Amino acid sequence: MPPWNDMPPAGAPPVLDLRIAGKTYPGASGQPVTVVRDLAFTVGPRESVALVGPSGCGKTTSLNIVAGLDSRFDGSLSFPALGGREPHIACVFQEPRLLPWRTLEQNLELVLPKPRRGTGIAAHWLAHMGLAEAAQRFPTQVSLGMQRRAALARAFAVEPDLLLLDEPFVSLDGPLARRLRRLLLDTLAERPCAALLVTHDLREAIELADRILILSPSPTRVVAEVTVPGRREDRTERDVEAFRQDLVSRPEPVFRLIA
Amino acid sequence: MKGMDRRPWTALSILALLGIWAAAAAIAASPTLPGPLAVGEALVAEAANGKLFYHLGLTLWRVAASFALAMSIGVALGILMGRFRTADDILGPWLVLTLNVPALVVVVLAYVWLGLTEAAAIAAVAVNKIPNVVVQVRSGARSLDEGLMDMARAYRLSRYDTLRHVVLPQLAPYMMAAARNGLALIWKIVLLVELLGRSNGVGFQIHMFFQLFDIARLLAYTFAFVAVAQLLELALLAPVERHAARWRTARP
């Protein structure tokens, strides 16, 4: 068993420590609307955490706060495991969000820090995702599945401390989404990092995460926490389905949120 | 009719224009309406003594300088006003004012305040053009893809990289439109500033030939000027536009 599959030592500082006391948006009537209240969680080294909840529950809002896209909230965001260093954060969005006027390789080069550009890192990660042939193509010239893989390649190219995934495989057909999830798991096993996933698909959460946080409808907070048994890359489709059945049939009312 | 060569029609149209012009000149038989041949002779004579190229060259330099100035300031202000609400609020009234001040007034004031200098001439042309560039680029900057902007911020792209790789490619069609309209406008205003306050350039020459009533030479300069403007469009703007749009036209 490769060493990185060992669980990190207990008590190691988490990569991400997020505490949102409150996050409000200006409402239609001028009255501020609270979308997140007392949402706090951590993501440990090499741990994959999924946020699951009904749509519109502030999952993406929380992810944007972690990504540094939104700093207007009450609370704190810190990266204790990094010892004060700026975190390398990679994002995989709901859409691939590649620059259509740059080739796939240029899209990857662009997110690298200056000294690491032109060193073959972009080509390496494209090849890793099976896109060696398409490196010089523009995003509009390749399929949506290939664009998603390029978005994954881009995320790993920055050597992330924390990988953020916002419903990364939404709008793909079942088999393709499954293949891409498998590709993501294999890549995470080779090049481990902390991951935070937002999804409304419980099956996807079980497949990709070590720990699932179930969120309430707005104002969002964590209402239940579930640890998924076994190693991520060992879970078969049947394991995933069995665990899903187990979760949704639990008697506590919170599990009805995700059924 | 698809796939047919359309060029014969274009050639025919140009020939027809020349024919009508020649016929009109023959009927009028007046020095105020010289025929194509007389204008052609005047063109050759002015080219041979070098004056045509001297004046065209000076006009071209003024066009280039004021175009570069107007585009760089206009694009910068357009992005600023399109992205930042406060900048838009502050600069908005200025924009409305400058959009509506007649070109002639700007030129006269520039000469009065800055003197009859090259700098005044170029500044006056640029000031006339800047508001149009701002309006075009601002509307582009307002409709930037927020998803890509979030991507740029999430991956901590530098300001320079964001501008060069994320913002400017999206503004390219707006900037091309501004450049195209701009060039047409700037040509005309450059002639005006030359007429009012310079002692060389195509505008100055046309003014002089007007006073001498030498319509053949006046038209000779006009056609040379139109030809250069068209050449610039074909040789400069069109290739730049193709380059900027190559990702759109690329096929698997």
Chai-1 contact restraints between the chains, C-beta under 6 A:
chainA,res_idxA,chainB,res_idxB,connection_type,confidence,min_distance_angstrom,max_distance_angstrom,comment,restraint_id
A,A67,B,A154,contact,1.0,0.0,6.0,A-B,restraint_1
A,L69,B,D150,contact,1.0,0.0,6.0,A-B,restraint_2
A,L69,B,R153,contact,1.0,0.0,6.0,A-B,restraint_3
A,C91,B,A154,contact,1.0,0.0,6.0,A-B,restraint_4
A,R97,B,G147,contact,1.0,0.0,6.0,A-B,restraint_5
A,R97,B,M151,contact,1.0,0.0,6.0,A-B,restraint_6
A,P100,B,W247,contact,1.0,0.0,6.0,A-B,restraint_7
A,W101,B,P169,contact,1.0,0.0,6.0,A-B,restraint_8
A,W101,B,W247,contact,1.0,0.0,6.0,A-B,restraint_9
A,L110,B,H165,contact,1.0,0.0,6.0,A-B,restraint_10
A,V111,B,Y155,contact,1.0,0.0,6.0,A-B,restraint_11
A,F138,B,W247,contact,1.0,0.0,6.0,A-B,restraint_12
A,F138,B,A250,contact,1.0,0.0,6.0,A-B,restraint_13
A,Q141,B,A250,contact,1.0,0.0,6.0,A-B,restraint_14
A,Q141,B,P252,contact,1.0,0.0,6.0,A-B,restraint_15
